[in-house]
Amino acid sequence: MVLTTPLFAHLAKSGSVDVVCTPAAAALVANNPSIREIISYDKRGSERGARGFAKLAARLRAKHYDAAYMAQGSIRSGALAAMAGIMDRVGFATSAGKLFYTTRIPPIDNTHHAARLLSLGTRNPLRAAPARELRPRLYPGDAERTAVDALVNGAIGPFVSFAPGSVWATKRWPFYADLANALAKEATIMVIGGEADRALAAEIVSATDGEAIDATGRLSLLASAELIGRSSLLVTNDSAPQHLASAMNTPTLAIFGPTVPEFGFGPLADRSKILGKSDLDCRPCDRHGPRKCPLGHWRCMREISADDVAIAARELLS
């Protein structure tokens, strides 16, 4: 959803843009000036099943949309646009829901995914978009600023945010605690993530003798973006916080292990740096990052030392 915001901005130049998305994603794109209306579709809750689907389709049909842009690509979303009577349905030629599309755009490999998504709006996958058009945008509001104010509670900057978690275990660089120890005298360390990242955060806080601030599980995604926006640097794995930093234009140090930025998910902040082991024949091994290293050594992450990352972090901070 974060990487779709440049598409919203492009489409808004020509007309009103409404977005259909899950409740979680709806909260993330709140306050976006390119969006006229956010239509929340609770497909796994109150609107689950055929009845909820049909009700939403009828709601969309009544709005008489000119076109639908299928950024999500699922069969369900394609069928929804078709059932809503939207005649012009644009999506990727490789998407699961492609049979429902009237215009199929071939996605370009080795291109940032924000550019691929933007190509749906331009209908030209070969058009090279300038960097300013590709960088996503998020818009935290008063509620998010208040939540971060309460969390920071007078802490002295500069702030360096760490995002040590990932759904994919092999994408979690294992030396964040050592990095925190190295940088603790130079900045206040903030740890960002969900409830599942609490144990990782505890290691980082311990390494700084309790000085680091644990924000895991305490902020919404949009409030996390606000915190990242106040940071002088984000150190992150190949995971969602990297895209929050791109949206807030926060300098980003991204650590890539089993994946590579050429897949299309690198940082887009004006100032960023990527660390990864380029001398391994086994890398990349998976588009998302496997649960376990297929070869058992996990060198792609273990051989990126805390000293290496600290040097790169100080370069960005300076």
NORLINSUL-V263908 format. One record per pair of residues at least 6 apart in sequence whose C-alpha atoms are under 8 Angstrom apart, sorted by sequence separation. I is the first residue (numbers start at 1). J is the second residue. If there is no record, write none. Layout:
((I;J) (I;J))
This chain:
((11;17) (41;47) (42;48) (43;49) (46;52) (47;53) (92;98) (98;104) (119;125) (166;172) (183;189) (205;211) (228;234) (236;242) (245;251) (246;252) (70;77) (82;89) (91;98) (119;126) (165;172) (205;212) (245;252) (30;38) (70;78) (81;89) (108;116) (119;127) (164;172) (204;212) (205;213) (234;242) (266;274) (8;17) (43;52) (107;116) (116;125) (164;173) (180;189) (205;214) (285;294) (43;53) (91;101) (191;201) (242;252) (78;89) (89;100) (90;101) (93;104) (234;245) (26;38) (89;101) (90;102) (91;103) (92;104) (93;105) (94;106) (164;176) (202;214) (242;254) (254;266) (26;39) (68;81) (88;101) (89;102) (90;103) (91;104) (92;105) (93;106) (94;107) (191;204) (201;214) (254;267) (26;40) (88;102) (89;103) (90;104) (91;105) (92;106) (93;107) (105;119) (115;129) (162;176) (41;56) (87;102) (88;103) (90;105) (92;107) (105;120) (201;216) (252;267) (19;35) (118;134) (225;241) (228;244) (229;245) (234;250) (236;252) (238;254) (260;276) (17;34) (18;35) (21;38) (23;40) (108;125) (228;245) (233;250) (234;251) (235;252) (236;253) (237;254) (238;255) (252;269) (283;300) (16;34) (17;35) (18;36) (19;37) (20;38) (21;39) (22;40) (23;41) (68;86) (73;91) (79;97) (82;100) (105;123) (107;125) (108;126) (198;216) (232;250) (233;251) (234;252) (235;253) (236;254) (237;255) (238;256) (251;269) (254;272) (256;274) (16;35) (17;36) (18;37) (19;38) (20;39) (21;40) (22;41) (23;42) (67;86) (70;89) (73;92) (78;97) (105;124) (106;125) (115;134) (197;216) (198;217) (225;244) (229;248) (231;250) (232;251) (233;252) (234;253) (235;254) (236;255) (237;256) (249;268) (250;269) (251;270) (252;271) (253;272) (254;273) (255;274) (256;275) (257;276) (16;36) (17;37) (18;38) (19;39) (20;40) (21;41) (22;42) (66;86) (67;87) (68;88) (69;89) (70;90) (71;91) (77;97) (78;98) (105;125) (114;134) (197;217) (224;244) (225;245) (228;248) (229;249) (233;253) (235;255) (249;269) (250;270) (251;271) (252;272) (253;273) (254;274) (255;275) (256;276) (257;277) (280;300) (18;39) (20;41) (22;43) (64;85) (65;86) (66;87) (67;88) (68;89) (69;90) (70;91) (71;92) (74;95) (75;96) (76;97) (78;99) (79;100) (114;135) (191;212) (195;216) (196;217) (229;250) (238;259) (246;267) (247;268) (248;269) (249;270) (250;271) (251;272) (252;273) (253;274) (254;275) (255;276) (12;34) (61;83) (64;86) (66;88) (67;89) (68;90) (69;91) (70;92) (73;95) (74;96) (75;97) (78;100) (114;136) (189;211) (190;212) (191;213) (192;214) (193;215) (194;216) (195;217) (225;247) (226;248) (228;250) (245;267) (246;268) (247;269) (249;271) (253;275) (12;35) (57;80) (61;84) (67;90) (73;96) (74;97) (75;98) (78;101) (181;204) (188;211) (189;212) (190;213) (191;214) (192;215) (193;216) (194;217) (225;248) (246;269) (260;283) (277;300) (1;25) (57;81) (60;84) (61;85) (73;97) (180;204) (184;208) (188;212) (189;213) (190;214) (191;215) (192;216) (193;217) (194;218) (242;266) (243;267) (245;269) (259;283) (260;284) (263;287) (276;300) (277;301) (9;34) (59;84) (61;86) (73;98) (75;100) (188;213) (190;215) (191;216) (242;267) (243;268) (258;283) (259;284) (276;301) (2;28) (8;34) (57;83) (58;84) (177;203) (178;204) (181;207) (257;283) (258;284) (259;285) (277;303) (2;29) (8;35) (53;80) (57;84) (160;187) (162;189) (164;191) (177;204) (180;207) (181;208) (184;211) (238;265) (257;284) (258;285) (259;286) (277;304) (1;29) (92;120) (158;186) (159;187) (160;188) (161;189) (162;190) (163;191) (164;192) (165;193) (176;204) (177;205) (180;208) (184;212) (238;266) (258;286) (259;287) (276;304) (91;120) (158;187) (159;188) (160;189) (161;190) (162;191) (163;192) (164;193) (177;206) (178;207) (259;288) (275;304) (90;120) (157;187) (158;188) (159;189) (160;190) (161;191) (162;192) (163;193) (177;207) (259;289) (157;188) (159;190) (161;192) (258;289) (156;188) (165;197) (192;224) (258;290) (155;188) (164;197) (275;309) (165;200) (164;200) (164;201) (273;312) (258;300) (257;300) (258;301) (273;316) (256;300) (257;301) (272;316) (256;301) (271;316) (71;117) (71;120) (69;120) (69;121) (253;312) (253;313) (152;213) (253;316) (151;215) (173;237) (172;237) (251;316) (171;237) (4;71) (161;228) (171;238) (161;231) (148;219) (159;230) (160;231) (163;234) (166;237) (147;219) (159;231) (160;232) (161;233) (162;234) (163;235) (164;236) (165;237) (166;238) (158;231) (159;232) (160;233) (161;234) (162;235) (163;236) (164;237) (166;239) (158;232) (159;233) (160;234) (161;235) (162;236) (163;237) (165;239) (148;223) (160;235) (144;220) (147;223) (144;222) (145;223) (148;226) (163;241) (235;313) (144;223) (148;227) (143;223) (233;313) (145;226) (140;222) (144;226) (173;255) (139;222) (140;223) (233;316) (138;222) (173;257) (233;317) (140;225) (171;256) (232;317) (140;226) (171;257) (138;225) (170;257) (171;258) (170;258) (171;259) (32;138) (138;244) (32;139) (136;243) (6;114) (10;118) (31;139) (29;138) (30;139) (31;140) (137;246) (138;247) (3;113) (4;114) (7;117) (11;121) (28;138) (29;139) (30;140) (31;141) (136;246) (137;247) (138;248) (3;114) (7;118) (10;121) (135;246) (136;247) (137;248) (6;118) (135;247) (4;117) (7;120) (3;117) (4;118) (7;121) (171;289) (170;289) (168;288) (169;289) (170;290) (168;289) (169;290) (170;291) (168;290) (169;291) (170;292) (168;291) (169;292) (170;293) (6;133) (174;301) (179;306) (183;310) (6;134) (170;298) (173;301) (174;302) (178;306) (179;307) (182;310) (6;135) (172;301) (173;302) (6;136) (171;301) (175;305) (176;306) (179;309) (5;136) (6;137) (170;301) (175;306) (179;310) (3;135) (4;136) (5;137) (3;136) (5;138) (135;268) (2;136) (134;268) (135;269) (2;137) (2;138) (112;262) (113;263) (114;264) (111;262) (112;263) (113;264) (110;262) (111;263) (112;264) (113;265) (110;263) (111;264) (112;265) (109;263) (110;264) (112;266) (109;264) (28;221) (29;222) (28;222) (27;222) (3;243) (2;243) (2;244) (2;247))
